[in-house]
Amino acid sequence: MGYEAVYLEALEVRPERLEDVRRILKLQEENLLLSREAFADLLKRELPHLAGAFTPEGVGAFLNAPGAYLDADGYLHLGSVYNGGTEEEALLLSHFLPEGEVIVVSQEYEPLSGYLVLGEGKVAPLRAALLDDEGRAVWIG
């Protein structure tokens, strides 16, 4: 039995990774029926310079997000991801996002959580502890 995770905000993609993300989204659109393992293998072949980033657990961020798109300003919108919101997905996304970006995730029956991008292949888990006067999450490690 699965669950839905929602990536609540658009994620800023580093300019040098925009074409890689466009390629991933195109492959995702063409290969919705692949397993996570098969999709990870496909991405490793298609984007060999990022082969180490693609794990079966991580590629679900793209494979299981049927409404994912990249907007004109270079922001990735993942929306709802089946069985998503995992640290493995955050680690994959960290290869495309700038250092300091916060990946905000909401899951059914779970408090708001997220990950702080520390660099390629490095994230720190976050939990929303409080809201400030303007309703923004104040994060803790």
QUIMO-V908323 format. One record per residue. N is the residue number from 1. RES is the residue in one small letter. SS is DSSP state (@ for helix, = for strand, . for the rest). PSI is psi in radians with two decimals (999 if undefined). OMEGA is omega as a letter, one per 30 degrees, with the letter a starting at -180 (none if undefined). Layout:
N;RES;SS;PSI;OMEGA
N;RES;SS;PSI;OMEGA
This chain:
1;m;.;2.40;a
2;g;.;-3.13;l
3;y;.;2.92;l
4;e;=;2.29;l
5;a;=;2.54;a
6;v;=;2.11;l
7;y;=;1.91;a
8;l;.;-0.39;a
9;e;.;2.69;l
10;a;.;2.52;a
11;l;=;2.24;l
12;e;=;2.20;l
13;v;=;2.35;l
14;r;.;2.43;a
15;p;@;-0.66;a
16;e;@;-0.12;l
17;r;@;0.03;a
18;l;@;-0.78;a
19;e;@;-0.62;l
20;d;@;-0.77;l
21;v;@;-0.71;l
22;r;@;-0.73;l
23;r;@;-0.76;l
24;i;@;-0.79;a
25;l;@;-0.65;l
26;k;@;-0.79;l
27;l;@;-0.66;l
28;q;@;-0.77;a
29;e;@;-0.64;a
30;e;@;-0.25;a
31;n;.;0.72;a
32;l;.;-0.41;a
33;l;.;-0.01;l
34;l;.;2.63;l
35;s;.;2.91;l
36;r;@;-0.70;a
37;e;@;-0.79;a
38;a;@;-0.66;l
39;f;@;-0.71;l
40;a;@;-0.76;l
41;d;@;-0.72;l
42;l;@;-0.80;l
43;l;@;-0.65;l
44;k;@;-0.67;l
45;r;@;-0.74;a
46;e;@;-0.53;a
47;l;.;1.17;a
48;p;@;-0.45;l
49;h;@;-0.21;l
50;l;@;0.28;a
51;a;@;-0.69;a
52;g;@;-0.29;a
53;a;@;-0.39;a
54;f;.;1.84;l
55;t;.;2.70;l
56;p;.;-0.66;l
57;e;.;-0.68;a
58;g;.;-0.66;a
59;v;.;-0.21;l
60;g;@;-0.45;l
61;a;@;-0.59;l
62;f;@;-0.87;a
63;l;@;-0.68;a
64;n;.;0.39;l
65;a;.;1.38;a
66;p;.;-0.36;a
67;g;.;0.20;a
68;a;.;2.46;l
69;y;=;2.82;l
70;l;=;2.14;a
71;d;.;3.07;a
72;a;.;-0.36;l
73;d;.;0.06;l
74;g;.;0.46;l
75;y;=;2.33;l
76;l;=;2.18;l
77;h;=;1.97;l
78;l;.;-0.62;a
79;g;=;-2.39;a
80;s;=;2.33;l
81;v;=;2.14;l
82;y;=;2.20;a
83;n;.;0.65;a
84;g;.;-2.95;l
85;g;.;0.29;a
86;t;.;2.86;l
87;e;@;-0.60;l
88;e;@;-0.68;l
89;e;@;-0.73;l
90;a;@;-0.70;l
91;l;@;-0.74;l
92;l;@;-0.85;a
93;l;@;-0.50;a
94;s;.;-0.34;l
95;h;.;-0.21;a
96;f;.;-0.28;a
97;l;=;2.69;l
98;p;.;2.67;l
99;e;.;2.39;a
100;g;.;-0.23;l
101;e;.;2.48;l
102;v;=;2.21;l
103;i;=;1.94;a
104;v;=;2.22;a
105;v;=;2.41;l
106;s;=;2.30;l
107;q;=;2.58;l
108;e;.;2.32;l
109;y;.;0.21;l
110;e;.;2.58;l
111;p;.;2.81;l
112;l;.;2.36;l
113;s;=;3.12;l
114;g;=;-2.99;a
115;y;=;2.43;l
116;l;=;2.20;l
117;v;=;2.09;l
118;l;=;-0.28;a
119;g;=;-3.10;a
120;e;.;2.13;l
121;g;.;0.27;a
122;k;=;2.17;l
123;v;=;2.77;l
124;a;=;2.26;l
125;p;=;2.54;l
126;l;=;2.66;l
127;r;=;2.45;l
128;a;=;2.08;a
129;a;=;-0.74;a
130;l;=;2.94;l
131;l;=;2.46;l
132;d;.;-3.08;a
133;d;.;-0.39;a
134;e;.;0.13;l
135;g;.;0.18;l
136;r;.;2.57;a
137;a;=;2.42;l
138;v;=;2.04;a
139;w;=;2.57;l
140;i;=;2.75;l
141;g;.;999;none
